[in-house]
Amino acid sequence: MDSLEEIRKRKLQELLKRQEAAIEEPLNDKPDPIAVADQYIKYFRENLDEKAYERLMNVRMINPNLYFHVCYLLYQMKSTGRLQKVLTDEELKRLLLNMLPKERETRIIRK
């Protein structure tokens, strides 16, 4: 009987340790957002001309959601080899305009 209770206690302690480790593990796996932002900035300094870089930093301040979408897209383009030269301001403008939602024309119909 004593050995059965000891086994149960040991199993319970092991289970609790595993649960604690599972709770702490996802918290430790998240990358530091400041480090990720620094990597993006370094990447953009190398792959955008000066005016395009300034425009992208302005977009970051005005519309962070659009900025992160553009960052992801540019990173994907570079990693797949579709972006092999320095991106100019005009090219970045076209890219940003394509990513913005299309504005619908409001029509008022009178009857």
C-alpha positions as CSV (number, residue, x, y, z in Angstrom):
1,M,0.0,0.0,0.0
2,D,2.7,2.4,0.9
3,S,4.6,1.8,-2.3
4,L,1.4,2.5,-4.3
5,E,0.9,5.8,-2.6
6,E,4.5,6.7,-3.1
7,I,4.2,5.9,-6.8
8,R,1.1,8.0,-7.1
9,K,2.8,11.0,-5.4
10,R,5.8,10.7,-7.6
11,K,3.6,10.5,-10.7
12,L,1.6,13.5,-9.6
13,Q,4.8,15.5,-9.0
14,E,6.2,14.6,-12.4
15,L,2.9,15.6,-14.0
16,L,3.0,19.0,-12.2
17,K,6.6,19.6,-13.3
18,R,5.6,18.8,-16.9
19,Q,2.7,21.2,-16.7
20,E,4.8,24.0,-15.3
21,A,7.4,23.4,-18.0
22,A,4.7,23.5,-20.7
23,I,3.4,26.8,-19.3
24,E,6.8,28.4,-19.2
25,E,8.0,27.0,-22.6
26,P,5.9,29.1,-24.9
27,L,6.8,32.3,-23.0
28,N,10.5,31.6,-23.5
29,D,10.2,30.8,-27.3
30,K,8.9,34.3,-28.3
31,P,11.6,36.4,-30.0
32,D,12.4,39.8,-28.6
33,P,10.3,42.3,-30.6
34,I,13.1,45.0,-30.4
35,A,15.6,42.6,-31.8
36,V,13.3,41.6,-34.7
37,A,12.7,45.3,-35.4
38,D,16.4,45.9,-35.5
39,Q,16.9,43.1,-37.9
40,Y,14.2,44.5,-40.2
41,I,15.8,48.0,-40.1
42,K,19.2,46.6,-40.9
43,Y,17.7,44.6,-43.7
44,F,15.9,47.6,-45.1
45,R,18.9,49.8,-44.9
46,E,20.7,47.4,-47.2
47,N,17.8,46.7,-49.7
48,L,16.0,50.1,-50.0
49,D,17.3,53.4,-51.3
50,E,17.3,56.4,-49.0
51,K,14.0,57.9,-50.1
52,A,12.3,54.5,-50.0
53,Y,13.6,53.8,-46.5
54,E,12.3,57.1,-45.3
55,R,8.9,56.4,-46.8
56,L,8.8,53.0,-45.1
57,M,9.7,54.5,-41.8
58,N,6.9,57.1,-42.2
59,V,4.5,54.2,-43.0
60,R,5.7,52.5,-39.8
61,M,4.7,55.5,-37.8
62,I,1.3,56.2,-39.6
63,N,0.1,52.6,-40.2
64,P,2.0,49.9,-38.3
65,N,-0.2,47.1,-39.6
66,L,0.6,48.0,-43.2
67,Y,4.3,48.3,-42.3
68,F,4.4,44.8,-40.9
69,H,2.7,43.4,-44.0
70,V,5.2,45.2,-46.3
71,C,8.1,44.0,-44.1
72,Y,6.8,40.4,-44.4
73,L,6.3,40.8,-48.2
74,L,9.8,42.3,-48.8
75,Y,11.4,39.6,-46.6
76,Q,9.6,36.9,-48.6
77,M,10.6,38.5,-51.9
78,K,14.2,38.7,-50.9
79,S,14.3,35.1,-49.6
80,T,12.7,33.7,-52.7
81,G,15.1,35.7,-55.0
82,R,12.4,37.9,-56.5
83,L,14.1,41.0,-55.1
84,Q,17.6,41.1,-56.3
85,K,18.3,44.8,-56.5
86,V,17.8,47.9,-54.3
87,L,14.2,48.9,-54.2
88,T,13.5,52.5,-55.3
89,D,11.0,54.9,-53.9
90,E,8.7,54.6,-56.9
91,E,8.7,50.8,-56.7
92,L,7.9,51.0,-53.0
93,K,5.1,53.4,-53.7
94,R,3.6,51.0,-56.2
95,L,3.9,48.2,-53.7
96,L,2.2,50.2,-51.0
97,L,-0.6,51.3,-53.3
98,N,-1.3,47.7,-54.2
99,M,-1.4,46.7,-50.6
100,L,-3.9,49.3,-49.6
101,P,-7.6,48.3,-49.7
102,K,-9.4,49.5,-52.8
103,E,-11.7,52.4,-52.1
104,R,-15.2,51.8,-53.3
105,E,-17.1,54.6,-55.0
106,T,-20.2,55.6,-53.1
107,R,-23.2,55.9,-55.4
108,I,-26.5,57.4,-54.3
109,I,-29.5,56.3,-56.2
110,R,-32.6,58.5,-55.8
111,K,-36.0,57.1,-56.6
